[in-house]
Amino acid sequence: MKRVLLLYPKMLFYKVSIFNKLEEYLRQYGYELIIWYTSIEDENNVKTFKSIEGKELTIPNFVFVMKEYKIDFVINILFKSDPGYLFYIYIMFYTKFSGRKIIFYGHGINKQRKNFLNNSLLNLFYFFFDGIILYTPNEKKMIWSFFHKKITIAYNALDIDHRKSLIKKSKAELKNELHLDFEKIILTTGRLQKRKKIDLLAKEFIKKYGNSNKICWLLVGPELDSDVLSIIKGFDNIFYLNSVYDEKKISELFYISDVYCVPGALGIGIVEAIYWGLPIVTLDINHGPEAYYLRNKINGYYLKNIDLLIATIDSLLTDEGMRLQFGIAARNIYKKEGNISKMFSGFKEQLERFAL
């Protein structure tokens, strides 16, 4: 059994079930996954994967772990400045020159961010890695072609294939239970930071729909700016639910919604949107890698400005046929690329590159 050390300093709540299943999946092919993290977002999540918890990411600790656990592969989840570039440079060279393999896993280079200097430096950095695992094929386009043989794609996904089985009631029953007596629902999820541009949608939503008794807007996630809270305060058709970790509740919210909209940077929430067959609307700006799952005019839209965005939302809310068509396309994208099996196969393919 080959041992794989995955460095993942901050364990996000939704990653626990993914890594539980990834560990089971890789074990079938002769790989034991060990995850080293220093903090965890939700202590209540049940872990079944083997882990190194709380041990600080330092060079002496890394050397100890490599020897103690007899590690064969190191997967570095993201190249970040914390715990410091020196640490990452050291582990890269230590791993290589001790006869193990080191693999980069992360965003890669976003093709929408065309900074020649940064991209060139990142490409030079990839030279030192034995392998590269990327979230989507988009980032591959910005990596120099002679590194392509190192690349596999582990499509960024969520552990949600079972979510539809959690729905036990009709949309009407759930709306009544949740006191959401509205015909149509717009849903926004994720870490609602300024880069999500929630303030722009808030102003336009209020102009267009005010205290409408037919259309409401649900905001789900932490870190909503106080300025936005001030803007939406007092409107009976705007609901800020903060973080929702319960998978049954978040599933119900997606199920009863009609359109998914994050005006600014799209994140992992888009995977849930395509799973549930929701049309996606956003601005045409620099997005994260998950924006790969939005195909313009197929399962949603990239819009040039906020006026077009709100007008497009209105069209989708009123045109049942268009919404259904986009929803079918979204589900097909999920089945083909956005599911957890596609993610896992990217890990397996990368590790098997080194098989004798």
C-alpha positions in Angstrom: 0.0 0.0 0.0 1.5 3.3 -1.1 1.0 6.2 1.4 -0.2 9.6 0.2 0.1 12.7 2.4 -2.3 15.5 1.5 -1.4 18.8 3.1 -4.7 20.7 3.8 -4.1 23.3 6.5 -7.7 24.4 7.0 -10.2 21.7 6.9 -13.4 23.2 5.4 -16.7 21.7 6.7 -17.8 20.3 3.3 -14.4 18.7 2.6 -14.7 16.1 5.4 -17.2 13.8 3.7 -15.4 14.3 0.4 -12.1 13.1 1.9 -13.8 10.3 3.7 -14.9 8.9 0.4 -11.7 9.8 -1.4 -9.8 7.7 1.2 -12.1 4.7 0.5 -11.8 5.2 -3.2 -8.0 5.4 -3.3 -7.6 2.4 -1.0 -9.3 0.2 -3.6 -6.3 1.0 -5.9 -3.6 0.5 -3.4 -3.2 4.0 -1.9 -3.6 5.0 1.7 -4.6 8.6 2.1 -3.3 10.6 5.2 -4.5 14.2 5.6 -2.5 16.7 7.6 -4.6 19.7 8.8 -4.0 22.3 11.5 -7.6 23.5 12.0 -11.1 22.3 11.1 -14.2 24.4 10.4 -16.8 22.2 11.9 -15.7 19.8 14.7 -19.1 17.9 14.5 -18.3 16.3 11.1 -17.4 12.7 11.4 -14.0 11.8 10.0 -13.1 8.3 8.8 -9.9 9.2 6.9 -6.6 8.9 8.6 -5.4 12.3 9.8 -2.6 14.3 11.4 -4.4 16.9 13.4 -3.3 20.1 15.0 0.4 19.5 14.4 1.9 22.8 13.2 3.2 22.9 9.6 6.9 23.4 10.2 10.0 21.9 8.5 11.0 19.7 11.5 7.4 18.4 11.8 7.3 17.7 8.1 10.5 15.7 8.1 9.2 13.7 11.2 5.9 12.9 9.5 7.6 11.8 6.2 9.8 9.4 8.1 7.3 8.2 10.7 4.5 7.5 8.3 6.8 6.3 5.4 5.2 8.7 2.9 5.5 7.9 -0.8 3.6 10.9 -2.3 3.0 14.4 -1.1 0.0 16.4 -2.4 0.2 20.1 -1.7 -3.4 21.4 -1.7 -2.5 25.0 -2.4 0.6 27.1 -2.6 -0.1 29.8 0.1 2.0 32.3 2.0 0.9 30.7 5.3 2.9 28.9 6.9 5.4 30.6 4.6 7.0 30.2 1.2 10.2 28.9 2.7 8.2 25.9 4.1 6.7 25.0 0.8 10.0 25.4 -1.1 11.7 23.2 1.5 9.1 20.4 1.3 9.2 20.5 -2.4 13.0 19.9 -2.6 13.0 17.5 0.4 10.3 15.3 -1.1 12.0 15.2 -4.6 15.5 14.6 -3.4 14.4 11.9 -0.9 13.0 9.9 -3.8 9.3 10.6 -3.2 6.9 12.4 -5.5 5.4 15.8 -4.9 2.2 16.8 -6.6 0.5 20.3 -6.8 -3.2 20.3 -6.3 -5.3 23.5 -6.7 -6.5 26.3 -8.8 -3.6 26.4 -11.2 -3.7 29.5 -13.4 -7.1 31.0 -14.1 -7.3 31.7 -17.8 -9.3 34.8 -17.2 -6.5 36.4 -15.2 -4.0 37.2 -18.0 -1.0 38.5 -16.0 2.0 37.5 -18.1 4.6 37.9 -15.3 2.6 36.0 -12.6 1.7 33.3 -15.1 5.3 32.9 -16.2 6.5 32.6 -12.6 3.8 30.1 -11.8 4.8 28.0 -14.8 8.4 28.1 -13.7 7.2 26.9 -10.3 5.4 23.9 -11.8 8.7 22.7 -13.2 9.7 21.5 -9.8 6.5 19.4 -9.3 6.3 15.8 -10.4 2.6 16.1 -11.1 -0.2 18.7 -11.3 -3.8 18.1 -10.3 -6.1 20.9 -11.5 -9.8 21.7 -10.6 -10.9 22.1 -14.3 -9.5 22.0 -17.8 -9.6 25.8 -18.0 -6.4 26.2 -16.0 -4.6 23.8 -18.2 -4.8 26.3 -21.1 -2.6 28.7 -19.3 0.1 26.2 -18.4 3.0 25.7 -20.8 2.4 22.8 -23.1 5.5 20.8 -22.2 4.0 20.5 -18.6 0.7 19.0 -19.9 1.9 15.5 -19.5 2.1 16.1 -15.8 -1.5 17.2 -15.5 -4.7 15.4 -14.5 -8.1 17.0 -13.8 -9.9 16.4 -10.6 -13.0 18.4 -11.3 -13.8 20.4 -8.2 -17.0 18.8 -6.8 -19.1 18.2 -3.7 -20.4 15.1 -1.9 -24.0 15.7 -3.0 -25.1 12.8 -5.2 -27.5 11.6 -2.5 -29.1 15.0 -1.8 -32.3 14.5 -3.8 -33.2 11.5 -1.6 -33.4 14.0 1.4 -36.4 15.8 -0.2 -39.5 14.3 1.3 -42.1 17.0 0.6 -43.3 19.0 -2.4 -42.1 22.5 -3.1 -45.4 23.9 -2.0 -45.2 22.1 1.3 -41.6 23.1 1.9 -42.4 26.8 1.1 -45.3 26.7 3.5 -43.1 25.1 6.2 -40.3 27.6 5.7 -42.8 30.5 5.6 -41.7 31.4 2.1 -45.1 32.1 0.4 -43.6 33.4 -2.9 -44.1 32.2 -6.5 -40.4 32.5 -7.4 -37.2 32.4 -5.4 -33.7 33.7 -6.3 -30.9 31.9 -4.3 -27.4 33.2 -3.5 -25.0 31.0 -1.5 -21.3 31.0 -0.4 -19.0 33.2 1.6 -20.7 36.5 0.9 -17.6 38.6 0.8 -17.3 41.9 -1.1 -15.8 40.1 -4.1 -19.2 38.5 -4.5 -20.7 41.9 -5.3 -23.9 41.2 -3.3 -24.4 45.0 -2.7 -24.9 45.5 -6.5 -27.7 42.8 -6.6 -29.2 44.1 -3.4 -29.8 47.6 -4.8 -31.1 46.3 -8.1 -33.3 43.7 -6.5 -34.9 46.3 -4.3 -35.5 48.6 -7.3 -37.1 45.9 -9.3 -39.0 43.8 -6.7 -39.1 46.0 -3.5 -41.5 44.3 -1.1 -43.0 42.0 -3.8 -45.2 39.3 -2.5 -44.4 37.1 -5.6 -40.6 37.1 -5.7 -38.1 36.7 -2.9 -34.3 36.5 -2.5 -32.5 34.1 -0.2 -28.9 34.8 0.9 -27.1 31.8 2.5 -23.6 32.0 3.9 -21.3 33.8 6.3 -19.4 37.1 6.0 -22.1 39.3 4.6 -21.0 42.9 4.8 -22.7 45.2 7.3 -23.4 47.7 4.5 -25.4 45.1 2.6 -27.3 44.2 5.8 -28.2 47.9 6.1 -29.5 47.9 2.5 -31.7 44.9 2.8 -33.0 45.7 6.3 -36.8 46.1 6.4 -37.6 44.3 3.2 -40.1 41.4 3.7 -38.9 39.5 0.6 -35.2 39.4 1.3 -34.0 36.7 3.8 -30.4 36.4 5.1 -30.0 33.0 6.6 -26.3 33.1 7.4 -24.4 29.8 7.3 -26.5 26.6 6.8 -24.4 23.5 7.4 -27.4 21.0 7.7 -27.4 19.2 4.3 -31.2 18.5 4.5 -32.0 22.2 5.0 -29.6 23.5 2.3 -31.0 20.8 -0.1 -34.5 22.0 0.5 -33.5 25.6 -0.2 -31.9 24.7 -3.5 -34.9 22.5 -4.4 -37.5 25.3 -3.9 -35.4 27.9 -5.7 -35.8 28.9 -9.3 -32.6 30.9 -10.2 -29.1 30.8 -8.8 -27.3 34.2 -8.8 -23.9 35.3 -7.4 -23.1 38.6 -9.2 -19.4 38.5 -8.3 -16.9 35.7 -8.0 -18.5 32.3 -8.4 -17.4 29.6 -6.0 -18.1 25.9 -5.2 -21.8 26.7 -4.7 -22.2 26.5 -8.5 -21.8 22.7 -8.2 -24.9 22.6 -6.1 -26.7 24.8 -8.5 -26.0 22.5 -11.5 -26.9 19.4 -9.4 -30.3 20.9 -8.7 -30.8 22.1 -12.3 -30.8 25.8 -11.5 -30.0 28.4 -14.2 -27.0 30.5 -13.1 -26.6 34.2 -13.6 -23.5 36.2 -12.9 -21.4 39.2 -14.1 -18.8 38.8 -16.8 -15.8 39.3 -14.5 -12.8 37.3 -13.2 -14.2 34.2 -11.5 -12.7 31.2 -9.7 -12.2 27.9 -11.5 -15.7 26.6 -10.8 -17.1 29.1 -13.3 -16.1 26.4 -15.8 -19.4 24.8 -15.1 -21.3 27.8 -16.4 -21.7 27.6 -20.1 -22.9 31.0 -21.4 -26.5 30.8 -22.9 -26.6 27.1 -22.2 -27.2 26.7 -18.5 -26.9 30.4 -17.5 -25.5 33.8 -18.4 -22.4 36.0 -18.0 -23.7 39.6 -18.1 -21.8 42.8 -18.8 -23.5 44.9 -16.2 -25.9 44.7 -13.3 -28.8 46.1 -15.3 -28.6 43.2 -17.8 -28.2 40.8 -14.9 -31.4 41.8 -13.2 -33.3 41.9 -16.5 -32.0 38.4 -17.3 -33.1 37.1 -13.9 -36.5 38.5 -14.6 -36.7 36.7 -17.9 -35.7 33.4 -16.4 -38.3 33.8 -13.6 -41.1 34.5 -16.1 -40.1 32.1 -18.9 -40.8 28.6 -17.7 -39.6 27.0 -20.9 -36.2 28.7 -20.9 -35.7 27.9 -17.2 -36.5 24.2 -17.8 -34.1 24.1 -20.8 -31.3 25.6 -18.8 -32.0 23.3 -15.9 -31.7 20.2 -18.1 -28.4 21.5 -19.5 -27.1 22.1 -15.9 -27.9 18.6 -14.8 -26.2 17.2 -17.9 -23.0 19.2 -17.0 -23.2 17.9 -13.5 -23.5 14.2 -14.7 -20.7 14.6 -17.2 -18.1 16.7 -15.2 -19.3 18.2 -11.9 -19.7 15.0 -9.9 -17.5 13.6 -7.2 -16.5 10.5 -9.3 -14.8 12.7 -11.8 -12.9 14.4 -9.0 -11.7 11.1 -7.6 -10.6 9.7 -10.9 -8.3 12.7 -11.4 -6.5 11.8 -8.2 -6.2 8.1 -9.2 -5.0 9.0 -12.7 -2.3 11.3 -11.3 -1.0 8.7 -8.8 -1.0 5.9 -11.4 1.3 8.0 -13.6 4.1 6.8 -11.3 3.2 3.1 -11.2 5.9 0.8 -12.3 
